[in-house]
Structures are given as C-alpha cells and as structure tokens.
Amino acid sequence: GPAACNKQQLVAPVLSLYAQILRQRNAPHVKALAADMIAKRDKYFPPTFSYCHNGQSQERELFGKRAAAMEERCRLHRAGSKDLEVDIWLRTTSSAPSLEDLGKLEQAE
C-alpha cells in the first residue's frame, strides 16, 4: 500500500499518551482535559485526513475508531495494562478493533 506519512506514524504514540490520560482521568490535574478530549474526540483524534502528494489529494484513515476503542478498553480494564503490548497492537491494527480483538489483547497480558 501507499507509504505512511508522518501523521499516520504518530497514531500509536499519541494513543498511548491518551491511554495514560484516561487512566488518570479522575486526578484533579487531568480531569478537565480528559473530559474535553472525550467530548471532542473527533477534534483531537480525526478519523481521516487529506493526504496530498504530487498535486493529488486522497482521503486516508488517521485514527479511525481507535480513540473510541481505547476509551472502551480503559473503561473495561482500568488496571494492569501493558503499554508495550498496546503499542504493538495499535501498530499492527489497520482498522478499529472489535471487542474480540480487545479481549485477545487482554488475554495476552
């Protein structure tokens, strides 16, 4: 497929940081930010973006539904996640994970 651009390469690290925010969302110094990020998910984590190359523009997936999946994962499993396994899973998943995929990740932990 087409080469990933810089934006696409940052998806996994940004979602890893988002997971940290979600885990601490009830802490006083994080509460307002976490609430805003959840409420404005598509602003912070655009599902797609316009990729321009050689005068051609195409719509490409950026975060897709991964931010929502991360919120659900953190909601279901608040303790004990292994960030390395999450990062590997995010890098190898080209579309939004199913609940079955999330369950497989948890079993790996």
LUMRO-882483 format. One line per 8 residues: number of its first residue (from 0); their letters; for each residue x, y, z of C-alpha. Coordinates in Angstrom, 3 decimals, always signed. Last residue first. Layout:
NUM	a	X:Y:Z; ...
END
This chain:
108	eaqelkgl	-1.423:-9.579:+29.327; -2.028:-11.682:+26.225; -5.574:-12.359:+27.430; -6.208:-8.597:+27.492; -5.099:-8.287:+23.880; -7.335:-11.173:+22.851; -10.282:-9.481:+24.583; -9.636:-6.234:+22.724
100	delspass	-9.614:-8.148:+19.439; -12.943:-9.796:+20.355; -14.363:-6.366:+21.221; -13.530:-5.441:+17.650; -10.561:-3.297:+16.803; -10.811:-0.253:+14.569; -8.842:-0.674:+11.379; -5.203:-1.141:+10.408
92	ttrlwidv	-4.193:-2.984:+13.562; -0.479:-3.789:+13.641; +0.710:-0.521:+15.127; -2.129:-0.415:+17.682; -1.390:-3.987:+18.846; +2.313:-3.264:+19.239; +1.515:-0.109:+21.212; -0.959:-1.936:+23.473
84	eldksgar	+1.572:-4.732:+24.073; +4.198:-2.178:+25.063; +1.740:-0.317:+27.285; +0.979:-3.332:+29.461; -2.414:-2.955:+31.100; -2.810:-3.765:+34.793; -5.753:-1.685:+35.891; -8.719:+0.045:+34.289
76	hlrcreem	-9.855:-2.800:+32.062; -13.363:-2.161:+30.744; -13.210:+1.639:+30.754; -9.628:+1.671:+29.509; -10.571:-0.629:+26.629; -13.661:+1.424:+25.833; -11.665:+4.653:+25.757; -9.008:+2.965:+23.602
68	aaarkgfl	-11.706:+1.737:+21.198; -13.109:+5.269:+20.946; -9.615:+6.577:+20.160; -9.083:+3.752:+17.621; -12.205:+4.469:+15.577; -10.313:+5.796:+12.551; -7.230:+7.495:+13.958; -5.778:+8.530:+10.585
60	ereqsqgn	-7.525:+6.889:+7.668; -6.733:+8.427:+4.322; -8.669:+10.759:+1.998; -6.787:+11.427:-1.202; -5.289:+14.519:-2.777; -3.133:+14.642:-5.893; -0.797:+17.555:-6.621; +2.285:+15.362:-6.341
52	hcysftpp	+1.182:+14.142:-2.906; -1.641:+15.410:-0.719; -3.125:+13.286:+2.046; -6.459:+14.567:+3.338; -7.206:+13.291:+6.835; -9.370:+10.641:+8.470; -10.784:+9.678:+11.885; -9.560:+12.925:+13.452
44	fykdrkai	-8.325:+12.318:+17.015; -8.408:+15.589:+18.972; -11.310:+17.088:+17.030; -13.029:+13.726:+16.574; -12.849:+13.057:+20.333; -14.396:+16.365:+21.400; -16.320:+15.111:+24.461; -13.643:+12.545:+25.333
36	mdaalakv	-10.831:+15.071:+24.941; -12.719:+17.688:+26.949; -13.422:+15.269:+29.811; -9.782:+14.143:+29.860; -8.530:+17.740:+29.934; -10.895:+18.738:+32.752; -9.986:+15.712:+34.934; -6.211:+15.748:+34.447
28	hpanrqrl	-4.887:+17.970:+37.288; -7.625:+16.851:+39.705; -7.000:+13.132:+39.089; -10.154:+11.406:+37.846; -8.857:+10.997:+34.288; -5.617:+9.283:+35.349; -6.088:+6.096:+33.310; -7.653:+8.126:+30.507
20	iqaylslv	-4.655:+10.467:+30.372; -2.265:+7.499:+30.183; -4.393:+5.950:+27.423; -4.198:+9.244:+25.535; -0.397:+9.062:+25.693; -0.532:+5.592:+24.131; -2.990:+6.917:+21.565; -0.491:+9.615:+20.591
12	pavlqqkn	+2.337:+7.060:+20.305; +0.192:+4.754:+18.113; -1.122:+7.482:+15.774; +2.219:+9.242:+15.216; +3.235:+7.219:+12.147; -0.011:+8.183:+10.444; +0.736:+11.880:+10.782; +4.268:+11.410:+9.465
4	caapg	+3.051:+9.811:+6.240; +2.551:+6.108:+5.689; +3.693:+4.759:+2.332; +0.983:+3.642:-0.044; +0.000:+0.000:+0.000
END
